[in-house]
């Protein structure tokens, strides 16, 4: 039976459980898959989801210097294909707009991908519209295959419009996971109908139902347990959270646990030290999914202070918010990007403006002191996310699209 090639920047990755969830769900629906990754994993753990996926993995060279002989063989092969001139013209048009080593690398990866593509691959689907899509697009043209995409967050908001439009007009169809994303991509596309909104949702298997025993911690005795799960990068807003925590009344008793690695980890720890918060913060680093669930289960309030990064990068609809809400954990976040598509302020959680530590501190103070309000918002959030954000409809939709190419 034929297979679909699913292209990723790296695999497996702890921060991309939604992609692993999708691949597993498609396999369970009878869609055979080949995973094509532009680089090997860097994370110290994998999720149980990854162990359940049976797809073969093809790793492309991350850099040309990693395997120059492999790249040279692929380029010689490509030059002898009837599709070469058209594919090379697409690459050269892109190179004229973005003349750098990264664009050259994507062409090299595309050549290797096409050269080593098994004959039973009848369709190429790429996650993310930036670098993975560039390599996948060149490979699709060289190999004479059709292609489609799933767009998420950083790939949309840090890519120049010309690059997005070029890919959107070239692809057969694509999906994206938030209404904000869909409206933006449709505005760039000659045929807006080819872009569909498909929430990736959440497989609630393994996530405990909300507890029937509400927490009574209110910051006067035992510390109220705050938790956040996310990479230590600018768009997550953890510098704003530390500033907000430092502004809380000194008599308020709380403890904050952060789960996740990232390039700003050391800077955030230094900021916490400078603010005198280190004794109240536990830095867990990157953890497997089971540890994330346990950290949320033991907590009273989930905080994710997302904001726009200087590069334009931003969250889409963070899976960690859906995961926390599914367990009945009250969520405090910001009204940035697609987060308001999930959380309605005052009804299914709390939202404050992004990059506003003062507003964040006020919301934190109220929720730390208000166990009954946390319980109300947590249960309302769980009811909403479990009803409206199941992964099943999106998986069924994608499986139906892919079956046409098998």
Secondary structure as GFF3:
##gff-version 3
##sequence-region A 1 406
A	DSSP	beta_strand	3	11	.	.	.	ID=ss1
A	DSSP	three_ten_helix	14	16	.	.	.	ID=ss2
A	DSSP	alpha_helix	17	28	.	.	.	ID=ss3
A	DSSP	beta_strand	33	40	.	.	.	ID=ss4
A	DSSP	alpha_helix	48	52	.	.	.	ID=ss5
A	DSSP	beta_strand	56	59	.	.	.	ID=ss6
A	DSSP	three_ten_helix	64	66	.	.	.	ID=ss7
A	DSSP	alpha_helix	68	79	.	.	.	ID=ss8
A	DSSP	alpha_helix	84	97	.	.	.	ID=ss9
A	DSSP	alpha_helix	101	116	.	.	.	ID=ss10
A	DSSP	beta_strand	121	127	.	.	.	ID=ss11
A	DSSP	alpha_helix	131	143	.	.	.	ID=ss12
A	DSSP	beta_strand	146	151	.	.	.	ID=ss13
A	DSSP	alpha_helix	154	157	.	.	.	ID=ss14
A	DSSP	alpha_helix	161	170	.	.	.	ID=ss15
A	DSSP	beta_strand	173	176	.	.	.	ID=ss16
A	DSSP	alpha_helix	179	188	.	.	.	ID=ss17
A	DSSP	three_ten_helix	192	194	.	.	.	ID=ss18
A	DSSP	beta_strand	195	197	.	.	.	ID=ss19
A	DSSP	beta_strand	224	229	.	.	.	ID=ss20
A	DSSP	three_ten_helix	234	236	.	.	.	ID=ss21
A	DSSP	alpha_helix	238	246	.	.	.	ID=ss22
A	DSSP	beta_strand	254	259	.	.	.	ID=ss23
A	DSSP	alpha_helix	265	274	.	.	.	ID=ss24
A	DSSP	three_ten_helix	278	280	.	.	.	ID=ss25
A	DSSP	beta_strand	281	285	.	.	.	ID=ss26
A	DSSP	alpha_helix	289	297	.	.	.	ID=ss27
A	DSSP	beta_strand	301	303	.	.	.	ID=ss28
A	DSSP	alpha_helix	319	326	.	.	.	ID=ss29
A	DSSP	beta_strand	330	334	.	.	.	ID=ss30
A	DSSP	alpha_helix	339	342	.	.	.	ID=ss31
A	DSSP	beta_strand	350	352	.	.	.	ID=ss32
A	DSSP	alpha_helix	357	369	.	.	.	ID=ss33
A	DSSP	alpha_helix	371	388	.	.	.	ID=ss34
A	DSSP	alpha_helix	392	403	.	.	.	ID=ss35
###
